[in-house]
């Protein structure tokens, strides 16, 4: 594949992730709760991914029952809690702030890799961690203290989304040793849907599904911002290194900030924009050309 085309696939895929906040916010406005939106995303994504995997190769849907433990990790421990934190953060703060706090995930992966896999903390990694910390303090308004500061609850939710998303790389590492990345993604969302739907209360809002507009946002959430984003990003990875792809994917929070400004008139102060730039810079800095650790697993199998 031509590299320019591969870059375009990655940019489009990451951009679809970046506009997820649009669909989430619109569903909130129509009467859904964050938990219900998480359930809707998991159900819609599972449906579209199953259809796609069946069309591509039905064998991709075959797994051993004993391997369910991997997908309990990726689907329930990671994706369910990651989405709950992120979608609640969008409601508590804003689309752009929630998106940039999610980008603390690479910093968490670096920490996890040190604790569980004894990977060395190089000067590059330490610098990235410090820049992420300072950048986040600007984004949330702790330093300098401004009137635009977000709540502690919103901050914890945002960090939680990065934390639980980072855990996907830990569980995904083991699953990917046995299964194709598409298989892992399909069963991640199947397990997520099975886990969250019974507790979502979707049956109490069934009349809302009579609204055609709801289905348009569900299509955007499950098809555009999940399945299609994953397919395009993964296709781009066939011709681009994971580390370089992750740098290109930093277009995601930029698109999130731009869409929230254009559609919802969300604005940030200059310190918050500086914080966004610093967090994105940290993601770029932490990429080491020879590094083949879990961070590449996180990026190459992104299900945001």
C-alpha positions as CSV (number, residue, x, y, z in Angstrom):
1,X,0.0,0.0,0.0
2,X,1.1,3.5,-0.8
3,X,2.3,5.3,2.4
4,X,0.5,8.4,1.6
5,X,-2.8,6.5,1.4
6,X,-1.9,4.7,4.6
7,X,-1.4,8.0,6.4
8,X,-4.7,9.2,5.1
9,X,-6.4,6.0,6.5
10,X,-4.9,6.7,9.9
11,X,-5.8,10.3,9.9
12,X,-9.4,9.5,8.9
13,X,-9.7,6.7,11.5
14,X,-8.3,8.9,14.2
15,X,-10.6,11.8,13.2
16,X,-13.6,9.4,13.5
17,X,-12.5,8.7,17.1
18,X,-12.2,12.4,17.6
19,X,-15.8,13.1,16.8
20,X,-17.2,10.5,19.2
21,X,-18.0,13.3,21.6
22,X,-20.5,14.7,19.1
23,X,-22.6,11.6,19.0
24,X,-22.3,11.1,22.8
25,X,-23.4,14.7,23.6
26,X,-26.3,14.5,21.2
27,X,-27.6,11.3,22.7
28,X,-27.4,13.0,26.2
29,X,-29.5,15.8,24.8
30,X,-32.1,13.3,23.6
31,X,-32.4,11.8,27.1
32,X,-29.9,9.0,27.5
33,X,-27.6,8.6,30.5
34,X,-23.8,8.0,30.2
35,X,-24.3,4.3,31.2
36,X,-27.0,3.9,28.5
37,X,-24.7,5.5,25.9
38,X,-21.9,3.1,26.9
39,X,-24.3,0.2,26.4
40,X,-25.5,1.6,23.1
41,X,-21.9,1.9,21.8
42,X,-21.0,-1.6,22.9
43,X,-24.1,-3.2,21.4
44,X,-23.8,-1.2,18.1
45,X,-20.1,-1.8,17.8
46,X,-20.4,-5.6,18.5
47,X,-23.2,-5.8,15.9
48,X,-21.2,-4.0,13.1
49,X,-18.0,-5.8,14.0
50,X,-19.6,-9.2,13.9
51,X,-21.1,-8.5,10.5
52,X,-17.8,-7.2,9.2
53,X,-15.8,-10.2,10.6
54,X,-18.4,-12.6,9.2
55,X,-18.0,-11.0,5.7
56,X,-14.2,-11.0,5.9
57,X,-13.5,-14.5,7.4
58,X,-16.0,-16.4,9.6
59,X,-13.1,-18.2,11.2
60,X,-12.2,-15.0,12.9
61,X,-15.2,-15.4,15.2
62,X,-13.9,-18.7,16.6
63,X,-12.4,-18.7,20.1
64,X,-11.9,-21.2,22.8
65,X,-14.2,-20.8,25.8
66,X,-11.2,-21.1,28.1
67,X,-9.8,-17.8,26.6
68,X,-12.8,-15.8,27.8
69,X,-10.6,-14.5,30.6
70,X,-8.8,-12.4,28.1
71,X,-11.9,-10.7,26.9
72,X,-13.3,-10.2,30.4
73,X,-10.1,-8.1,30.8
74,X,-10.3,-6.2,27.5
75,X,-14.1,-5.9,27.4
76,X,-15.2,-5.5,31.0
77,X,-12.3,-4.3,33.0
78,X,-11.0,-2.0,30.3
79,X,-13.5,-1.0,27.7
80,X,-16.6,-0.8,29.9
81,X,-14.9,1.3,32.6
82,X,-12.9,3.3,30.1
83,X,-16.2,4.3,28.3
84,X,-18.0,5.0,31.6
85,X,-15.2,7.3,32.7
86,X,-14.9,9.0,29.3
87,X,-18.6,9.5,28.6
88,X,-19.2,10.8,32.2
89,X,-16.1,13.1,31.8
90,X,-17.6,14.5,28.6
91,X,-20.8,15.3,30.6
92,X,-18.9,16.7,33.6
93,X,-16.2,18.7,31.7
94,X,-16.3,19.1,27.9
95,X,-15.6,17.0,24.8
96,X,-12.1,18.5,24.3
97,X,-10.9,18.2,27.9
98,X,-12.2,14.6,28.1
99,X,-10.4,13.8,24.9
100,X,-7.0,15.2,26.1
101,X,-7.3,13.5,29.5
102,X,-7.8,10.2,27.7
103,X,-4.4,10.8,26.1
104,X,-2.8,10.2,29.4
105,X,-3.1,6.5,28.5
106,X,0.4,6.2,27.0
107,X,1.8,7.6,30.3
108,X,-0.1,4.9,32.2
109,X,1.2,2.2,29.8
110,X,4.7,3.4,30.5
111,X,4.2,3.1,34.2
112,X,2.5,-0.3,33.9
113,X,5.3,-1.6,31.7
114,X,7.8,-0.5,34.4
115,X,5.9,-2.2,37.2
116,X,4.7,-5.4,35.6
117,X,7.3,-6.0,32.8
118,X,10.3,-4.3,34.3
119,X,10.9,-2.1,31.3
120,X,13.5,0.6,31.9
121,X,12.4,4.2,32.5
122,X,14.6,6.0,29.9
123,X,15.2,9.8,30.0
124,X,12.8,10.1,27.1
125,X,10.0,8.3,29.0
126,X,10.6,10.3,32.2
127,X,10.5,13.6,30.2
128,X,7.2,12.5,28.6
129,X,5.7,11.6,32.0
130,X,6.6,15.0,33.4
131,X,5.3,16.9,30.4
132,X,2.1,14.9,30.6
133,X,1.7,15.9,34.3
134,X,2.4,19.6,33.7
135,X,0.1,19.6,30.5
136,X,-2.7,18.0,32.5
137,X,-2.4,20.6,35.2
138,X,-2.8,23.3,32.6
139,X,-5.8,21.6,31.0
140,X,-7.7,21.1,34.2
141,X,-6.8,24.6,35.6
142,X,-4.9,23.6,38.7
143,X,-1.8,25.5,37.6
144,X,-2.2,28.3,37.1
145,X,-5.4,28.5,39.1
146,X,-8.0,30.0,36.8
147,X,-11.8,30.5,36.8
148,X,-11.9,27.8,34.1
149,X,-10.8,25.0,36.4
150,X,-12.7,21.8,36.1
151,X,-14.0,19.9,39.1
152,X,-12.0,17.2,40.9
153,X,-14.7,14.7,39.9
154,X,-14.3,15.6,36.2
155,X,-10.5,15.3,36.5
156,X,-10.7,11.9,38.2
157,X,-13.1,10.7,35.5
158,X,-10.7,11.9,32.7
159,X,-7.7,10.2,34.3
160,X,-9.8,7.1,34.9
161,X,-10.5,6.9,31.1
162,X,-6.8,7.0,30.4
163,X,-6.1,4.5,33.2
164,X,-8.7,1.9,32.1
165,X,-7.9,2.4,28.4
166,X,-4.2,1.7,29.2
167,X,-5.2,-1.6,30.8
168,X,-6.5,-2.7,27.4
169,X,-2.8,-3.1,26.4
170,X,-2.1,-5.4,29.3
171,X,-5.0,-7.8,28.7
172,X,-4.7,-7.4,24.9
173,X,-1.1,-8.4,24.9
174,X,-2.1,-12.0,25.9
175,X,-5.1,-12.2,23.7
176,X,-3.1,-11.1,20.6
177,X,-0.7,-14.0,21.1
178,X,-3.5,-16.3,20.1
179,X,-5.9,-14.3,18.0
180,X,-6.2,-11.9,15.2
181,X,-6.6,-8.2,16.2
182,X,-10.1,-8.2,14.7
183,X,-11.1,-11.2,16.7
184,X,-9.9,-9.5,19.9
185,X,-11.8,-6.3,19.1
186,X,-15.0,-8.2,18.2
187,X,-15.1,-10.2,21.4
188,X,-14.0,-7.2,23.4
189,X,-17.2,-5.4,22.5
190,X,-19.3,-8.5,22.8
191,X,-18.2,-9.0,26.4
192,X,-18.6,-5.3,27.1
193,X,-22.1,-5.3,25.7
194,X,-23.1,-8.4,27.7
195,X,-21.6,-6.9,30.9
196,X,-23.1,-3.4,30.8
197,X,-26.4,-3.8,29.1
198,X,-28.3,-5.5,32.0
199,X,-27.3,-2.5,34.2
200,X,-27.9,0.3,31.7
201,X,-31.7,0.7,32.1
202,X,-32.2,0.8,28.3
203,X,-35.6,-0.8,28.6
204,X,-36.8,2.3,30.5
205,X,-36.0,4.5,27.6
206,X,-37.3,2.4,24.7
207,X,-39.7,5.1,23.5
208,X,-36.6,7.2,22.7
209,X,-35.7,4.7,20.0
210,X,-38.7,5.7,18.0
211,X,-36.8,8.9,17.1
212,X,-35.0,8.6,13.8
213,X,-32.4,11.1,15.0
214,X,-31.4,8.6,17.8
215,X,-30.6,5.9,15.2
216,X,-28.4,8.4,13.2
217,X,-26.3,9.1,16.3
218,X,-26.1,5.3,17.1
219,X,-24.9,4.7,13.6
220,X,-22.3,7.4,14.0
221,X,-21.2,6.1,17.4
222,X,-21.1,2.4,16.6
223,X,-20.2,2.4,12.9
224,X,-18.2,5.6,12.2
225,X,-16.5,6.2,15.5
226,X,-15.9,2.5,16.4
227,X,-15.9,-0.1,13.6
228,X,-14.9,2.1,10.6
229,X,-12.3,4.0,12.7
230,X,-10.8,0.7,13.7
231,X,-10.8,-0.7,10.1
232,X,-9.2,2.4,8.6
233,X,-6.6,2.7,11.4
234,X,-5.6,-0.9,11.2
235,X,-5.5,-0.8,7.4
236,X,-3.1,2.1,7.7
237,X,-0.9,0.2,10.1
238,X,-0.1,-2.3,7.3
239,X,2.2,0.2,5.7
240,X,3.1,2.5,8.7
241,X,5.0,1.7,11.9
242,X,2.9,1.7,15.1
243,X,5.1,4.4,16.7
244,X,4.6,6.7,13.7
245,X,0.9,5.9,13.4
246,X,0.4,6.9,17.1
247,X,2.0,10.2,16.4
248,X,-0.3,10.8,13.4
249,X,-3.3,9.7,15.6
250,X,-2.7,12.7,17.9
251,X,-5.0,14.5,15.4
252,X,-7.8,12.9,17.5
253,X,-7.9,15.4,20.4
254,X,-7.4,18.2,17.9
255,X,-10.5,17.1,16.0
256,X,-12.3,16.7,19.3
257,X,-11.5,20.2,20.4
258,X,-12.4,21.6,16.9
259,X,-15.7,19.8,16.7
260,X,-16.7,20.8,20.3
261,X,-15.9,24.4,19.4
262,X,-17.8,24.4,16.1
263,X,-20.9,22.4,17.3
264,X,-21.2,23.2,21.0
265,X,-19.3,26.5,21.2
266,X,-17.0,25.1,23.8
267,X,-14.0,27.3,24.4
268,X,-10.7,26.9,26.3
269,X,-8.3,29.4,27.7
270,X,-4.7,29.8,26.5
271,X,-3.3,27.8,29.3
272,X,-5.6,24.9,28.5
273,X,-4.6,25.0,24.8
274,X,-0.9,25.0,25.9
275,X,-1.7,21.9,28.1
276,X,-3.3,20.1,25.1
277,X,-0.1,20.8,23.0
278,X,2.1,19.5,25.9
279,X,0.1,16.3,26.3
280,X,0.2,15.7,22.5
281,X,4.0,16.4,22.6
282,X,4.4,13.9,25.4
283,X,2.8,11.2,23.2
284,X,5.2,12.0,20.4
285,X,8.3,12.1,22.7
286,X,7.5,8.8,24.4
287,X,7.6,7.0,21.0
288,X,11.0,5.3,20.7
289,X,11.9,4.0,17.2
290,X,13.1,0.6,18.6
291,X,10.5,0.3,21.2
292,X,8.2,-2.8,20.8
293,X,6.6,-2.8,24.1
294,X,2.9,-2.7,25.1
295,X,2.4,0.8,24.0
296,X,2.5,-0.3,20.4
297,X,-0.2,-2.9,21.3
298,X,-2.3,-0.1,22.8
299,X,-2.0,2.1,19.7
300,X,-2.3,-0.6,17.0
301,X,-5.4,-2.0,18.6
302,X,-7.1,1.2,19.6
303,X,-10.8,0.8,20.1
304,X,-11.5,4.4,21.3
